[in-house]
Amino acid sequence: MISTTELEILLSTLRANEERYRNLVENSSDWIWEIDQNSIYTYCSPKCIDLLGYQTEELIGKTPFDLMPAAEAQRVGVFFHNIVLTKRAFKCLENINLHKGGHQVIMETSGTPFFDKQGGLLGYRGITRDITDRKTVEDQIHDSVVATDLEGYVTSWNKGAEQLFGFNNSEAIGQHISFVYPNKKHEFLKNKVIALLQAKGFHKMHARMLRKNGDNFYVHLSLSLQYDCQHKPIGMIGYLIDISEQYKIQRDLAESNQKFSDFVSAMPDIAFVLDEKGTYIEIYGSEQQLLIQDAKKLLHQNIMDILPIPLALQIISTIQTTCRTNSAQVLEYELELELAQGKCYFEGRTAPMQHKSGESQRVIWVSRDISTTKRALKALQTSEQRFRQIFEKMPNIAVQGYNHARDVIFWNKTSEAIYGYTKEEAIGKKLEDLIIPPEFKDMVVTATDNLLHYNSEIPAGELRLQRKDGSYIPVYSSHIKLGETKESAEMFCIDIDLTDDKKAKEAIERLAYYDPLTSLPNRRLFLDRLDQEQKISKRHLTFSAILFLDLDNFKYLNDSLGHSVGDMFLIEVGQRMKALLRAEDTVARLGGDEFVILLKELACEKDTAVKQTQDIAEKVIQALANPVNIQQHKHIITTSIGITLFSGDCETADTLLKQADTAMYRAKDAGRNTFHFFHPSMQMATDLRLVLENDLRQALQNNELELYYQPQFGRHANIIGAEALIRWKHPVRGMISPAEFIPLAEETGLIIAIGDWVLVTACHQLKLWEQYNLPEHFHLAVNVSSKQFRKQEFSPHLQELITASKINPHYLMLELTESIVIDNIQQTIDKMWALSFLLMILVLAILL
C-alpha cells in the first residue's frame, strides 16, 4: 500500500518531470502540433511563431490547409484525405505554407495518428520543420545523380552515386536499377515507379535502397523524364539525397512523442452496480479491457466466484458497510490483480443506491484504474533516458546543457565531433572557457546570465565558435532555458554545423559568377558590375570603357593543336590581361575566345578618357602578342579589340556590349591585331547589313532571284556557249548587284542554298535548249562557290540533278576558282574523280 502523502509526492514528481520534458518539446527547433479528426489544430508549440509568424492561439481552431496557397491546399488535402481513410502515419511530406508576412515557406511534416480505446481515430500528432534553405541548395546542387533508359537500365552513374552506393561506374552501367533495391524489386519498380513516372513526367518519393556492402538506407528520390529534341522521352534521371539519419531521428521522435502522450492521458472509470451479497447487476464504462471477464459474462455472477478470495471478502465488507449505514463510503486502496492485460491497480469508491421495498439493497461501486500512475513513474524514467539518448546521439546537431553557473552538465556526441572536446573533458567546465572566442567572452557571459537569471531571450542565429584546436567553426545556435528558480535554471544550446552549407553556397556562387576554365568573372558577373559602374559614372560624372576582345585565328590553333592546348592558351591570355589592369577594373570571359574588359572611373573629360583607354588597349595588344610557351612550343596569337565609352546609364548593358562587338569586327576588317573605337555610323552599317541579310533569306522563298545567260562567242562570232549570271530583283530596292549580296551570302552560308538553286535552274534551262539541237562544242558555264564545292554531298547531289533533269552532262561546265584547288588539292582531286564524266570541263574551268 502507498499512502496518500507518498502518492502526492510521486504525482508531484511526475508533473515536474512531465513539465520539464514538455518544455524541451515546446522549445524544440521543430514545430510540434496536434490536430483532431477534422484536421483542426488543438495544440501548437511556440515554434510556429518563428516558422510562420503566427501566435499559438491564432492557429488553434484553424486547419493546416488554411495556411497554404489554394493549389497547394488542394494537393495536400487529397493526400491527407487518403491518409486519414487508412488511419496511417505519414513522414516527410513536403508542402508550401504561407507565412503571416505573405512569403512562402517550404515545410517538411511527419505525423502519427492516435486513437481512443476502441480504435477510433482521434486525430494526428506530428512535427514540422522549415526546409526552405535545404530545398534551395537541392534545386541547384544534387550530389548523387543516376540516369536510366525507359526500361530502367542504368546509363549514367556519377561520382556522388559511387560514394552513396559503393558501386563504381563500371559496375553500375548497364545494370537494371533494381540491383540497388532490397530483394531486387523489379516488378515493383516497373509497375509502381517507372510506369508512374512515365505517366506524370516527374515523381518524388522516399525509398529504401541497398549499398554494395549490404546495408539498407533511405533516400529522398526526385525523378524526372529526359527528352530528345522532339520532346520524346528517352530516359529517366534521378537525384538522390541520403536521408537515413533524418529518417531515424523522425521515427525515434515520433515513437517517443507517442509514449509521452500515452502516459499523460487520463484514464476513465468503470462503474458496477452490486447487491449486498456482491452480485454484479449492471456494468458501465467504455474501458472494457479493464474487466477480468467480458461484461456480459460477469452479469449475475458473484464476485466471490470471480475475484481472488481475499480481494472479494474485502469488497463485500465494504459493500455491507455501505448498505448498513446507508451512506457513501470511500475506500482508497491498491489491489494487484492478474488480469488479461497484466497487473493493474485500482481505487474503489462505494455509494448506496435507492431501492424499492422488497428488493435487495444495492450499491454503486466506482473503480478507478491507477495503474497509469505507477507505470507513469517507470515510463517517465524510460522516457527521460530515451530523450537523453536522443540528444546524446542526435547526428549533425550538437546539444550542450549548462547550469545556472554556466557549468557544462550535458555534452552530446555531435558536440564532441564538432568542437573536439570529449564529454569527460567538457562536463564541469565553464561555457566561456570551452568554445567561446576570447573577444566574445564578456558578451556571452552577460547574455547567458541574463537568460538564466532574468529570462532575457538570446536570439537564434549564426555564431562563430572555437574548437579545441583553436580553429573556428560557423554554427546556427538556438538557446532554451529550463527551470523557474535561480538554482534550478538550466540553459540548453542546440548548434548546427554550417561548414558544409557555407561551402555549398560558395560553390554555387563560384559556378554562377565565374568562368570554370579561367576563373575570370563570367557574363553574369560582368553585367552586374557593368550595371553598378553605370550608376557610379552617372553619379560622379566620369567616363568608363568596355573593351571587347576576340583572339585572331584562335580556332585554327584550337583545331590543329587540340582543345587542351587551346584551354591553356585561354588561361594564359586571361592571366596576362588581369596582370595589366587595376584592382578595380574587371576582365571577364564571355565564352570561346571572347573576353571583355571594364575600365572603371576614367577621367571626366572624354578626350582624356579616350587617351587612357587607348593606352590600356595598346598594352593589352602588346602583352598578348608575346609568344606563349605551351608544351615546349611557342605560339603567337594576336587580338582584335572593339572599344566603346559610356557615362551614366543612357544605354543598356546589351547595347554597350553590342557597340563594342561591332567595333571589334571593324578592327578585324582593318587588318586585325589592332583596336577600334565605336562610332554610331558603324551601327547604322551593321543594321543595314542585318536588314539585307534578312531580305536575302526571304529572296529564295519569294522567287526574287533571277538567272541571266550571257552568250560566249567563238573566233568566227558564232555562239559556243553561255555563262549563267545571277541577279536579285528586290521588291523595294530593285536590282541588286551580285557584288553586294554574294559576299554576304558567302559569309552567312546562304551561298550553298543559292548555289543549289542556280544549278537546278541552269539544268532546267539547258534541257530546254537541247530541243534546238545544240552544237557539240556548246557549254553552259555555272560558277560554283568554294563552300558549295567542299560539301560532302556535292558530287552525288550533282549527279542526281543531272539524272533527274535528263541533260547531256557534256554541255554543263562548272567554273571553279584557283583558291578551291589550292586550299585542299586532295579533296578537289577526289571530287573530280567522282565527277569523271565532267573531268574535262572541270579541268578546263580550272585552267581558265
RADABEL-V851080 format. One line per field, one symbol per residue. burial: + if it has 24 or more other ideal C-beta (glycine too) atoms within 12 Angstrom, else -. A space follows every 50 residues. Layout:
burial = ???
This chain:
burial = ---------+---+--++-+++++++++++++++++--+-+-++++++-+ ++-+-+--+--+++++++---++--+--++--++----++++++++++-- ----++++++++++--------+++++++++--++-++--+++++++++- -+++++++--++-++-+----+--+-+++++-------+---++--++-- --+++++-+++-----++++++++++--------++++++++++-++-++ ++++-+++++++++--+--+++++++-++++-+-+-+--+++--+--+-- +-+--++---++-+++-+++-++-----+-+-+++-+-+----+++++++ +++-------+++++++++++++++++-++--++-+++-++-++++++++ ++++-++++++++++++++-+-+--+--+-++-+++-------+--+++- ++-----+----+-+++----++++++++++++-----+++++++++++- +-----------+++-++-++++-+++-+++-++-++----+++++++++ ++-+--+-------++++++++++-+++-++---++++++--++++++++ +++-----+--+++-++-+++-++---+------+-+++++++++++--- +-+--+++++++++++++---+++++++---++--+-----+--++--++ ---++++-+-----------++++++++-------+-+--++-+++---+ +++++++++++++-+++-+----+---+++++++++++++---++-++-- ++--+-+++-++++++---++------+--++--+--+--++--++--
